[in-house]
């Protein structure tokens, strides 16, 4: 089955938005499944990645400040995220984008459709990270996860193991739910438990 990368990415962001919307300012100190990161660090990363991918889709050169220098609205951190997510959805929708290679910070020039797939799979993982951190339902859309797993399985093994971008695979049985299998493949432990009360 062929899936349009733009539509895949849009659906992923739409599916995780209700999770991110539940973040409260008092939770930004919580540890996340991403080693060494508190929730505030993770959310700043998510905002910066959205802004960076959006800038790349506008064919701008990779500017570390766009990708890495993020200030959250301390009273409404979700508002900062929501604005950035809207940018990347808008800029990925450019009709001529598929003909271009985009400059992705830390990776160089990548075909546009490949960047959309990369972005979408990363945000399935981060949606799960947020859900686990704040203690809400972390179940993700099975169809999106099935497609995301097929994409991730085509990536070189050098993408896994160091934690940058993904940790070592966590083996799970084929009978495990597909969202858990995707998270395991991306180096997440589905049994991770939050410190949230």
GROMACS elastic network, one bead per residue, 0.5 to 0.9 nm:
[ bonds ]
;  ai    aj funct       b0    kb
    3     6     6  0.86269   500
    3     7     6  0.74151   500
    3     8     6  0.66528   500
    3   147     6  0.82863   500
    4     7     6  0.53307   500
    4     8     6  0.61121   500
    4     9     6  0.86716   500
    4   113     6  0.86390   500
    5     9     6  0.60377   500
    5    10     6  0.84591   500
    5   113     6  0.60503   500
    5   114     6  0.79408   500
    5   115     6  0.88790   500
    5   116     6  0.57673   500
    5   117     6  0.57976   500
    5   120     6  0.83068   500
    6     9     6  0.52441   500
    6    10     6  0.61258   500
    6    11     6  0.85686   500
    6    89     6  0.81280   500
    6    92     6  0.65311   500
    6    93     6  0.67753   500
    6   113     6  0.76887   500
    6   116     6  0.64339   500
    6   117     6  0.81577   500
    7    10     6  0.50298   500
    7    11     6  0.60137   500
    7    12     6  0.84944   500
    8    11     6  0.52233   500
    8    12     6  0.61830   500
    8    13     6  0.87541   500
    8   116     6  0.82061   500
    8   117     6  0.75624   500
    8   120     6  0.69019   500
    8   144     6  0.74012   500
    8   147     6  0.86586   500
    9    12     6  0.51003   500
    9    13     6  0.62925   500
    9    14     6  0.85490   500
    9    89     6  0.79197   500
    9    92     6  0.88744   500
    9   116     6  0.62658   500
    9   117     6  0.68014   500
    9   118     6  0.89625   500
    9   119     6  0.70401   500
    9   121     6  0.81010   500
    9   123     6  0.86033   500
   10    13     6  0.52924   500
   10    14     6  0.61105   500
   10    15     6  0.85811   500
   10    89     6  0.62582   500
   10    92     6  0.89714   500
   10   120     6  0.79567   500
   11    15     6  0.59927   500
   11    16     6  0.86999   500
   11   120     6  0.86324   500
   11   144     6  0.79518   500
   12    15     6  0.50730   500
   12    16     6  0.63477   500
   12    17     6  0.85629   500
   12   120     6  0.60498   500
   12   121     6  0.80792   500
   12   123     6  0.70255   500
   12   124     6  0.64599   500
   12   127     6  0.89475   500
   12   141     6  0.85029   500
   12   144     6  0.69345   500
   13    16     6  0.53720   500
   13    17     6  0.59692   500
   13    85     6  0.73934   500
   13    89     6  0.84623   500
   13   120     6  0.74595   500
   13   123     6  0.70577   500
   13   124     6  0.80423   500
   13   127     6  0.85848   500
   14    17     6  0.53429   500
   14    18     6  0.78279   500
   15    18     6  0.69438   500
   15    19     6  0.81377   500
   15   124     6  0.86722   500
   15   127     6  0.85603   500
   15   140     6  0.77504   500
   15   141     6  0.73218   500
   16    19     6  0.52920   500
   16    20     6  0.65088   500
   16    21     6  0.87120   500
   16   123     6  0.78441   500
   16   124     6  0.72799   500
   16   126     6  0.86075   500
   16   127     6  0.52774   500
   16   128     6  0.80934   500
   16   131     6  0.89423   500
   16   140     6  0.79961   500
   17    20     6  0.52087   500
   17    21     6  0.60238   500
   17    22     6  0.88699   500
   17    82     6  0.79737   500
   17    85     6  0.89942   500
   17   127     6  0.79682   500
   18    21     6  0.50462   500
   18    22     6  0.67253   500
   19    22     6  0.55706   500
   19    23     6  0.75754   500
   19   127     6  0.67348   500
   19   128     6  0.84570   500
   19   130     6  0.70472   500
   19   131     6  0.60531   500
   19   136     6  0.76849   500
   19   137     6  0.83595   500
   19   138     6  0.83483   500
   20    23     6  0.56583   500
   20    43     6  0.87858   500
   20    78     6  0.65550   500
   20    81     6  0.80784   500
   20    82     6  0.87588   500
   20   127     6  0.70562   500
   20   130     6  0.66484   500
   20   131     6  0.76651   500
   21    24     6  0.83152   500
   21    77     6  0.88082   500
   21    78     6  0.56075   500
   21    79     6  0.84001   500
   21    81     6  0.88179   500
   21    82     6  0.83777   500
   22    78     6  0.79252   500
   22   131     6  0.88034   500
   22   134     6  0.81183   500
   22   136     6  0.86111   500
   23    26     6  0.84658   500
   23    27     6  0.67671   500
   23    28     6  0.79544   500
   23    39     6  0.89976   500
   23    76     6  0.86421   500
   23    77     6  0.74055   500
   23    78     6  0.66427   500
   23   130     6  0.81079   500
   23   134     6  0.70939   500
   24    27     6  0.55220   500
   24    28     6  0.73654   500
   24    75     6  0.83787   500
   24    76     6  0.73914   500
   24    77     6  0.73921   500
   24    78     6  0.80498   500
   24   134     6  0.88888   500
   25    28     6  0.58404   500
   25    29     6  0.88203   500
   25    40     6  0.88855   500
   25    73     6  0.88785   500
   25    74     6  0.62169   500
   25    75     6  0.61354   500
   25    76     6  0.66643   500
   25    77     6  0.65702   500
   25    78     6  0.89434   500
   26    29     6  0.72115   500
   26    30     6  0.86998   500
   27    30     6  0.55889   500
   27    39     6  0.70023   500
   27    40     6  0.80514   500
   27   133     6  0.87013   500
   27   134     6  0.71991   500
   27   196     6  0.78618   500
   28    31     6  0.84694   500
   28    38     6  0.65412   500
   28    41     6  0.79613   500
   28    42     6  0.89540   500
   28    43     6  0.84113   500
   28    77     6  0.88553   500
   29    38     6  0.53950   500
   29    39     6  0.59251   500
   29    40     6  0.63852   500
   29    41     6  0.87300   500
   30    37     6  0.85644   500
   30    38     6  0.52391   500
   30    39     6  0.54654   500
   30    40     6  0.79744   500
   30   133     6  0.68337   500
   30   134     6  0.78607   500
   30   194     6  0.80693   500
   30   195     6  0.67172   500
   30   196     6  0.68424   500
   31    34     6  0.79952   500
   31    35     6  0.81487   500
   31    36     6  0.75608   500
   31    37     6  0.61449   500
   31    39     6  0.61222   500
   31   133     6  0.68078   500
   31   194     6  0.74393   500
   31   195     6  0.69331   500
   31   196     6  0.87003   500
   32    35     6  0.69892   500
   32    36     6  0.78846   500
   32    37     6  0.59732   500
   32    38     6  0.55661   500
   32    39     6  0.59174   500
   32    42     6  0.77538   500
   32   129     6  0.64766   500
   32   130     6  0.73658   500
   32   132     6  0.75126   500
   32   133     6  0.52413   500
   32   134     6  0.87536   500
   32   194     6  0.73343   500
   32   195     6  0.86680   500
   33    36     6  0.86643   500
   33    37     6  0.79006   500
   33    38     6  0.89223   500
   33   129     6  0.59279   500
   33   130     6  0.85801   500
   33   132     6  0.75522   500
   33   133     6  0.71763   500
   33   188     6  0.70135   500
   33   189     6  0.78468   500
   33   192     6  0.67729   500
   33   193     6  0.83431   500
   33   194     6  0.83084   500
   34    37     6  0.56429   500
   34    38     6  0.80864   500
   34    42     6  0.78803   500
   34   129     6  0.74729   500
   34   163     6  0.84562   500
   34   188     6  0.81740   500
   35    38     6  0.85853   500
   35   163     6  0.84027   500
   37    40     6  0.78093   500
   37    41     6  0.55565   500
   37    42     6  0.63003   500
   38    41     6  0.52668   500
   38    42     6  0.64201   500
   38    43     6  0.87670   500
   38   133     6  0.89515   500
   39    42     6  0.50093   500
   39    43     6  0.60750   500
   39    44     6  0.85313   500
   39   129     6  0.88915   500
   39   130     6  0.73387   500
   39   133     6  0.72143   500
   39   134     6  0.86598   500
   40    43     6  0.51348   500
   40    44     6  0.61251   500
   40    45     6  0.85410   500
   40    72     6  0.81761   500
   40    77     6  0.86694   500
   41    44     6  0.52037   500
   41    45     6  0.61967   500
   41    46     6  0.86950   500
   42    45     6  0.50336   500
   42    46     6  0.62094   500
   42    47     6  0.86972   500
   42   126     6  0.79611   500
   42   129     6  0.85171   500
   42   130     6  0.81294   500
   43    47     6  0.61736   500
   43    48     6  0.84901   500
   43    72     6  0.82236   500
   43    77     6  0.81272   500
   43    78     6  0.86762   500
   43    81     6  0.73742   500
   43   126     6  0.88726   500
   43   130     6  0.83949   500
   44    47     6  0.51110   500
   44    48     6  0.60091   500
   44    49     6  0.84881   500
   44    68     6  0.78890   500
   44    69     6  0.82387   500
   44    70     6  0.56771   500
   44    71     6  0.71329   500
   44    72     6  0.68571   500
   44    80     6  0.89749   500
   44    81     6  0.82157   500
   45    48     6  0.50596   500
   45    49     6  0.60154   500
   45    50     6  0.85398   500
   45    67     6  0.78708   500
   45    68     6  0.70669   500
   45    70     6  0.78483   500
   46    49     6  0.52067   500
   46    50     6  0.62419   500
   46    51     6  0.86963   500
   46    81     6  0.73865   500
   46    84     6  0.86953   500
   46    85     6  0.88622   500
   46   123     6  0.79233   500
   46   126     6  0.76331   500
   47    50     6  0.51842   500
   47    51     6  0.62477   500
   47    52     6  0.85308   500
   47    67     6  0.81675   500
   47    68     6  0.88975   500
   47    70     6  0.70987   500
   47    72     6  0.86724   500
   47    80     6  0.71902   500
   47    81     6  0.53594   500
   47    82     6  0.84826   500
   47    83     6  0.86052   500
   47    84     6  0.57428   500
   47    85     6  0.73973   500
   48    51     6  0.50964   500
   48    52     6  0.59157   500
   48    53     6  0.84932   500
   48    65     6  0.88208   500
   48    66     6  0.64671   500
   48    68     6  0.55918   500
   48    69     6  0.71490   500
   48    70     6  0.61623   500
   48    84     6  0.78967   500
   49    53     6  0.59514   500
   49    54     6  0.82982   500
   49    66     6  0.85059   500
   49    67     6  0.57180   500
   49    68     6  0.80075   500
   49    84     6  0.86776   500
   49   119     6  0.82553   500
   50    53     6  0.53401   500
   50    54     6  0.60572   500
   50    55     6  0.85923   500
   50    67     6  0.80878   500
   50    81     6  0.84368   500
   50    84     6  0.55654   500
   50    85     6  0.58077   500
   50    86     6  0.86271   500
   50    87     6  0.72983   500
   50    88     6  0.56452   500
   50    89     6  0.88557   500
   50   119     6  0.83659   500
   51    54     6  0.50725   500
   51    55     6  0.61401   500
   51    56     6  0.86088   500
   51    66     6  0.64633   500
   51    67     6  0.64455   500
   51    84     6  0.56962   500
   51    85     6  0.77915   500
   51    87     6  0.69187   500
   51    88     6  0.66499   500
   52    55     6  0.50935   500
   52    56     6  0.61759   500
   52    57     6  0.86227   500
   52    62     6  0.72945   500
   52    63     6  0.78653   500
   52    64     6  0.84667   500
   52    66     6  0.58020   500
   52    68     6  0.85746   500
   52    88     6  0.84149   500
   52   104     6  0.74779   500
   52   105     6  0.75819   500
   53    57     6  0.61589   500
   53    58     6  0.86897   500
   53    67     6  0.83637   500
   53    88     6  0.63961   500
   53    91     6  0.85528   500
   53    92     6  0.83935   500
   53   102     6  0.84592   500
   53   103     6  0.85987   500
   53   104     6  0.69553   500
   53   105     6  0.87661   500
   53   115     6  0.79511   500
   53   116     6  0.85218   500
   53   119     6  0.78443   500
   54    57     6  0.50449   500
   54    58     6  0.64556   500
   54    59     6  0.88291   500
   54    60     6  0.89900   500
   54    84     6  0.84041   500
   54    85     6  0.88407   500
   54    87     6  0.60369   500
   54    89     6  0.77928   500
   54    90     6  0.79599   500
   54    91     6  0.55099   500
   54    92     6  0.68949   500
   55    58     6  0.50406   500
   55    59     6  0.65637   500
   55    60     6  0.55109   500
   55    61     6  0.77809   500
   55    62     6  0.76915   500
   55    63     6  0.87956   500
   55    66     6  0.81076   500
   55    87     6  0.88119   500
   55    88     6  0.80787   500
   55    91     6  0.78837   500
   55   103     6  0.89699   500
   56    60     6  0.52305   500
   56    61     6  0.67058   500
   56    62     6  0.68080   500
   56    91     6  0.87540   500
   56   101     6  0.88977   500
   56   102     6  0.53546   500
   56   103     6  0.56494   500
   56   104     6  0.64957   500
   56   105     6  0.88641   500
   56   112     6  0.89267   500
   57    60     6  0.73414   500
   57    88     6  0.79190   500
   57    91     6  0.56965   500
   57    92     6  0.59463   500
   57    93     6  0.88890   500
   57    94     6  0.79130   500
   57    97     6  0.69939   500
   57   100     6  0.87449   500
   57   101     6  0.89147   500
   57   102     6  0.64147   500
   57   103     6  0.85094   500
   57   112     6  0.75993   500
   58    91     6  0.65228   500
   58    92     6  0.84721   500
   58    94     6  0.85429   500
   58    97     6  0.86438   500
   58   102     6  0.86189   500
   59    97     6  0.89553   500
   59   100     6  0.82572   500
   59   101     6  0.83371   500
   59   102     6  0.63010   500
   59   103     6  0.74107   500
   60    63     6  0.82520   500
   60   102     6  0.82272   500
   60   103     6  0.74989   500
   61   102     6  0.83716   500
   61   103     6  0.60134   500
   61   104     6  0.82519   500
   61   105     6  0.86589   500
   62    65     6  0.88208   500
   62    66     6  0.78825   500
   62    67     6  0.80206   500
   62   102     6  0.89491   500
   62   103     6  0.57708   500
   62   104     6  0.60889   500
   62   105     6  0.52681   500
   62   106     6  0.86028   500
   62   108     6  0.84008   500
   63    66     6  0.54923   500
   63    67     6  0.67607   500
   63    68     6  0.88078   500
   63   105     6  0.72940   500
   64    67     6  0.51657   500
   64    68     6  0.57986   500
   64    69     6  0.76438   500
   64   105     6  0.69121   500
   65    68     6  0.52776   500
   65    69     6  0.50027   500
   65    70     6  0.82246   500
   66    69     6  0.60985   500
   66    70     6  0.77316   500
   67    70     6  0.77191   500
   67   105     6  0.73835   500
   71    74     6  0.84848   500
   71    80     6  0.82782   500
   72    75     6  0.85642   500
   72    76     6  0.79122   500
   72    77     6  0.54170   500
   72    78     6  0.84143   500
   72    79     6  0.84593   500
   72    80     6  0.59049   500
   72    81     6  0.81489   500
   73    76     6  0.52432   500
   73    78     6  0.78932   500
   73    79     6  0.70659   500
   73    80     6  0.60630   500
   74    77     6  0.56758   500
   76    79     6  0.55401   500
   76    80     6  0.73618   500
   77    80     6  0.54380   500
   77    81     6  0.66793   500
   77    82     6  0.88489   500
   78    82     6  0.59828   500
   78    83     6  0.86095   500
   79    82     6  0.50640   500
   79    83     6  0.62400   500
   79    84     6  0.87130   500
   80    83     6  0.54472   500
   80    84     6  0.64946   500
   80    85     6  0.88199   500
   81    84     6  0.52492   500
   81    85     6  0.61523   500
   81    86     6  0.86768   500
   82    85     6  0.51374   500
   82    86     6  0.62332   500
   82    87     6  0.87701   500
   83    86     6  0.52642   500
   83    87     6  0.65120   500
   84    87     6  0.51204   500
   84    88     6  0.66406   500
   84    89     6  0.88989   500
   85    88     6  0.54153   500
   85    89     6  0.63582   500
   85    90     6  0.86433   500
   86    89     6  0.52628   500
   86    90     6  0.61256   500
   86    91     6  0.86466   500
   87    90     6  0.51732   500
   87    91     6  0.61286   500
   87    92     6  0.85011   500
   88    91     6  0.51208   500
   88    92     6  0.58469   500
   88    93     6  0.84222   500
   89    92     6  0.53478   500
   89    93     6  0.63563   500
   90    93     6  0.53729   500
   90    94     6  0.74475   500
   91    94     6  0.57682   500
   91    97     6  0.88379   500
   92    95     6  0.83890   500
   92    97     6  0.71974   500
   92   112     6  0.86735   500
   92   116     6  0.76085   500
   93    96     6  0.87101   500
   93    97     6  0.77035   500
   94    97     6  0.54609   500
   94    98     6  0.85062   500
   95    98     6  0.74563   500
   96    99     6  0.59848   500
   96   100     6  0.77312   500
   97   100     6  0.55839   500
   97   101     6  0.83317   500
   97   102     6  0.89159   500
   97   112     6  0.63996   500
   97   113     6  0.81444   500
   98   101     6  0.79787   500
   98   111     6  0.74385   500
   98   112     6  0.54070   500
   98   113     6  0.59359   500
   99   111     6  0.79302   500
   99   112     6  0.73220   500
   99   113     6  0.88851   500
  100   110     6  0.85158   500
  100   111     6  0.61906   500
  100   112     6  0.57923   500
  100   113     6  0.87872   500
  101   109     6  0.55918   500
  101   110     6  0.50594   500
  101   112     6  0.52499   500
  101   113     6  0.86581   500
  101   115     6  0.87786   500
  102   108     6  0.77898   500
  102   109     6  0.51678   500
  102   110     6  0.53194   500
  102   111     6  0.61399   500
  102   112     6  0.56708   500
  102   115     6  0.74944   500
  103   106     6  0.88483   500
  103   107     6  0.75101   500
  103   108     6  0.51559   500
  103   110     6  0.64794   500
  103   111     6  0.89492   500
  104   107     6  0.53781   500
  104   108     6  0.52671   500
  104   109     6  0.62066   500
  104   110     6  0.70241   500
  104   115     6  0.79758   500
  105   108     6  0.63438   500
  105   109     6  0.88705   500
  107   110     6  0.76175   500
  109   112     6  0.88857   500
  110   113     6  0.84223   500
  110   114     6  0.66275   500
  110   115     6  0.63803   500
  111   114     6  0.53452   500
  111   115     6  0.64530   500
  111   116     6  0.89938   500
  112   115     6  0.51333   500
  112   116     6  0.64682   500
  112   117     6  0.89004   500
  113   116     6  0.51440   500
  113   117     6  0.64667   500
  113   118     6  0.87322   500
  114   117     6  0.51520   500
  114   118     6  0.61657   500
  114   119     6  0.85653   500
  115   119     6  0.60145   500
  115   120     6  0.85281   500
  116   119     6  0.50947   500
  116   120     6  0.61248   500
  116   121     6  0.87054   500
  117   120     6  0.51487   500
  117   121     6  0.62442   500
  117   122     6  0.85295   500
  117   148     6  0.79443   500
  117   151     6  0.73348   500
  118   121     6  0.54417   500
  118   122     6  0.61526   500
  118   123     6  0.87022   500
  118   151     6  0.82575   500
  118   152     6  0.83157   500
  119   122     6  0.51942   500
  119   123     6  0.62888   500
  119   124     6  0.88322   500
  120   123     6  0.52159   500
  120   124     6  0.63858   500
  120   125     6  0.88433   500
  120   148     6  0.76746   500
  121   124     6  0.51379   500
  121   125     6  0.65198   500
  121   126     6  0.87718   500
  121   144     6  0.88830   500
  121   145     6  0.81725   500
  121   147     6  0.88838   500
  121   148     6  0.54339   500
  121   149     6  0.80537   500
  121   151     6  0.78546   500
  121   152     6  0.74354   500
  122   125     6  0.52030   500
  122   126     6  0.62658   500
  122   127     6  0.86432   500
  122   165     6  0.89758   500
  122   186     6  0.88923   500
  123   127     6  0.57440   500
  123   128     6  0.82599   500
  124   127     6  0.52039   500
  124   128     6  0.63532   500
  124   129     6  0.86574   500
  124   140     6  0.77024   500
  124   144     6  0.83172   500
  124   145     6  0.74578   500
  124   148     6  0.79638   500
  124   179     6  0.88995   500
  124   182     6  0.89002   500
  124   183     6  0.85479   500
  125   128     6  0.52062   500
  125   129     6  0.61712   500
  125   130     6  0.87951   500
  125   182     6  0.82057   500
  125   183     6  0.64272   500
  125   186     6  0.74851   500
  125   188     6  0.82403   500
  126   130     6  0.61223   500
  126   131     6  0.84882   500
  127   130     6  0.52438   500
  127   131     6  0.62448   500
  127   132     6  0.86727   500
  127   138     6  0.79365   500
  127   140     6  0.83522   500
  128   131     6  0.50557   500
  128   132     6  0.60859   500
  128   133     6  0.84497   500
  128   137     6  0.88497   500
  128   138     6  0.54516   500
  128   139     6  0.76457   500
  128   140     6  0.73760   500
  128   179     6  0.89480   500
  128   183     6  0.80324   500
  129   132     6  0.52964   500
  129   133     6  0.61014   500
  129   134     6  0.87900   500
  129   138     6  0.81440   500
  129   188     6  0.85929   500
  130   133     6  0.50378   500
  130   134     6  0.62411   500
  130   135     6  0.83601   500
  130   136     6  0.85582   500
  130   138     6  0.82869   500
  131   134     6  0.55108   500
  131   135     6  0.58885   500
  131   136     6  0.51291   500
  131   137     6  0.62362   500
  131   138     6  0.50104   500
  131   139     6  0.86011   500
  132   135     6  0.51362   500
  132   136     6  0.64304   500
  132   137     6  0.75441   500
  132   138     6  0.60271   500
  132   192     6  0.74369   500
  132   193     6  0.67577   500
  132   194     6  0.60205   500
  133   136     6  0.79782   500
  133   193     6  0.76380   500
  133   194     6  0.50668   500
  133   195     6  0.73254   500
  133   196     6  0.69793   500
  134   194     6  0.68154   500
  134   195     6  0.82720   500
  134   196     6  0.60353   500
  134   197     6  0.88472   500
  135   138     6  0.80894   500
  135   193     6  0.81217   500
  135   194     6  0.61783   500
  135   195     6  0.84328   500
  135   196     6  0.64822   500
  135   197     6  0.83107   500
  137   140     6  0.86290   500
  138   179     6  0.89379   500
  139   142     6  0.84629   500
  139   179     6  0.68418   500
  139   180     6  0.83549   500
  140   143     6  0.88910   500
  140   144     6  0.78719   500
  140   145     6  0.70536   500
  140   178     6  0.87788   500
  140   179     6  0.58529   500
  140   180     6  0.87888   500
  141   144     6  0.54721   500
  141   145     6  0.62074   500
  141   146     6  0.86802   500
  141   178     6  0.89800   500
  141   179     6  0.73914   500
  142   145     6  0.50419   500
  142   146     6  0.59945   500
  142   147     6  0.86145   500
  142   177     6  0.80592   500
  142   178     6  0.61480   500
  142   179     6  0.62352   500
  143   146     6  0.51103   500
  143   147     6  0.63450   500
  143   148     6  0.85264   500
  143   178     6  0.86176   500
  144   147     6  0.52576   500
  144   148     6  0.60197   500
  144   149     6  0.85811   500
  144   179     6  0.86839   500
  145   149     6  0.59310   500
  145   150     6  0.85478   500
  145   178     6  0.62649   500
  145   179     6  0.54424   500
  145   180     6  0.88747   500
  145   181     6  0.86556   500
  145   182     6  0.64027   500
  145   183     6  0.89683   500
  146   149     6  0.52123   500
  146   150     6  0.64477   500
  146   151     6  0.88435   500
  146   178     6  0.62206   500
  146   179     6  0.75641   500
  146   182     6  0.76663   500
  147   150     6  0.52076   500
  147   151     6  0.64066   500
  147   152     6  0.87779   500
  148   151     6  0.51122   500
  148   152     6  0.61620   500
  148   153     6  0.86064   500
  148   182     6  0.72781   500
  149   152     6  0.50647   500
  149   153     6  0.60587   500
  149   154     6  0.87887   500
  149   178     6  0.81664   500
  149   179     6  0.86271   500
  149   181     6  0.78672   500
  149   182     6  0.53278   500
  149   183     6  0.87708   500
  149   185     6  0.76793   500
  149   186     6  0.88104   500
  150   153     6  0.52849   500
  150   154     6  0.67890   500
  151   154     6  0.54738   500
  151   155     6  0.70904   500
  152   155     6  0.53371   500
  152   156     6  0.87039   500
  152   182     6  0.82691   500
  152   185     6  0.78481   500
  152   186     6  0.77767   500
  153   156     6  0.80539   500
  153   157     6  0.87870   500
  153   185     6  0.80840   500
  154   157     6  0.88726   500
  155   158     6  0.82229   500
  155   159     6  0.69001   500
  156   159     6  0.58008   500
  156   160     6  0.79903   500
  157   160     6  0.55444   500
  157   161     6  0.80543   500
  158   161     6  0.73131   500
  158   162     6  0.83978   500
  159   162     6  0.78367   500
  159   163     6  0.83913   500
  159   164     6  0.70158   500
  159   165     6  0.61833   500
  159   166     6  0.62127   500
  159   167     6  0.82208   500
  159   168     6  0.89723   500
  160   163     6  0.66548   500
  160   164     6  0.72069   500
  160   165     6  0.69135   500
  160   167     6  0.51465   500
  160   168     6  0.51790   500
  160   169     6  0.70037   500
  160   185     6  0.87244   500
  160   186     6  0.73393   500
  160   187     6  0.73581   500
  161   164     6  0.76479   500
  161   165     6  0.85800   500
  161   166     6  0.63344   500
  161   169     6  0.71867   500
  161   187     6  0.76146   500
  162   165     6  0.74251   500
  162   166     6  0.66487   500
  162   167     6  0.54618   500
  162   168     6  0.69554   500
  163   168     6  0.71958   500
  163   187     6  0.77711   500
  164   167     6  0.68554   500
  165   186     6  0.89050   500
  166   169     6  0.84068   500
  166   185     6  0.88907   500
  166   186     6  0.56836   500
  166   187     6  0.57877   500
  166   188     6  0.84605   500
  167   170     6  0.85740   500
  167   185     6  0.86932   500
  167   186     6  0.64729   500
  167   188     6  0.72462   500
  168   184     6  0.85181   500
  168   185     6  0.76877   500
  168   186     6  0.72459   500
  168   188     6  0.82952   500
  169   183     6  0.85987   500
  169   184     6  0.56491   500
  169   186     6  0.59719   500
  169   188     6  0.75357   500
  169   189     6  0.89460   500
  170   181     6  0.84214   500
  170   183     6  0.80662   500
  170   185     6  0.59776   500
  170   186     6  0.77283   500
  170   187     6  0.55670   500
  170   188     6  0.65820   500
  170   189     6  0.63269   500
  170   190     6  0.86173   500
  171   181     6  0.79134   500
  171   184     6  0.62225   500
  171   185     6  0.71851   500
  172   175     6  0.81324   500
  172   176     6  0.65300   500
  172   180     6  0.79041   500
  172   181     6  0.60957   500
  172   184     6  0.67071   500
  172   185     6  0.84415   500
  173   176     6  0.55249   500
  173   181     6  0.78696   500
  174   177     6  0.80844   500
  174   178     6  0.83605   500
  174   181     6  0.76459   500
  175   178     6  0.83532   500
  175   181     6  0.89687   500
  176   179     6  0.83459   500
  176   180     6  0.65382   500
  176   181     6  0.63471   500
  177   180     6  0.54191   500
  177   181     6  0.63513   500
  177   182     6  0.88034   500
  178   182     6  0.60844   500
  178   183     6  0.85434   500
  179   182     6  0.51205   500
  179   183     6  0.62332   500
  179   184     6  0.85943   500
  180   183     6  0.50335   500
  180   184     6  0.60388   500
  180   185     6  0.84945   500
  180   188     6  0.85324   500
  180   189     6  0.83641   500
  180   190     6  0.58786   500
  181   184     6  0.50229   500
  181   185     6  0.60724   500
  181   186     6  0.85647   500
  181   190     6  0.84345   500
  182   185     6  0.50476   500
  182   186     6  0.62091   500
  182   187     6  0.87390   500
  182   188     6  0.85347   500
  183   186     6  0.50132   500
  183   187     6  0.63371   500
  183   189     6  0.70593   500
  183   190     6  0.67822   500
  184   187     6  0.50888   500
  184   189     6  0.58698   500
  184   190     6  0.66941   500
  185   188     6  0.72652   500
  188   191     6  0.87057   500
  188   192     6  0.80021   500
  189   192     6  0.55014   500
  190   193     6  0.85783   500
  193   196     6  0.88308   500
  194   197     6  0.82491   500
